[in-house]
Amino acid sequence: MPYNTTAIPPRKEPTGQTQLPLSRVKKIIAQDPDVVVCSNNAAFVITLATELFIQHLADESHTQAKLERKPRRNIQYKDVANAVSRHEYLEFLEDIVPHTVPYKKVKAAANATQARLRGEQANDGKSLPAQSPFSNGNKAIVADDDPSQQLRLEMRQAAGSSRDGDVDMTG
């Protein structure tokens, strides 16, 4: 028997009932230590706002699914991740809905970074440059596309080069 995949259209007018269970929302609100008491009206409004947010996220994800080369009717995880990454007002969800990366690619990037830190040759047979074009002669460290990784590598480099005359500026 085929699945019922027909979409439930959003309501045009408020009816006084919610799609999400109100008792479950009250339990989630009660878990917050900052909230002492939550009235039924406040829980109802929070439930409606949550439903509207879910509807908006689903609409944005559906738009991302339709923008692909072969448009689809079903929303996949990658559509939600694309919607989160493309809209800055959904930026707070980037840690919750990250882009998926194949394990093979992550492992290859980690191996290349480890080889670069050790100063060894890369797996493709090319040797890494021993000196950078900078005047201080430090090794060039370039992260793949992650600014935080680049910062961590530069901090490691700076910590390792403290013996070349740098003065410790702490207390």
Disulfide bonds with the S-S distance in Angstrom:
none
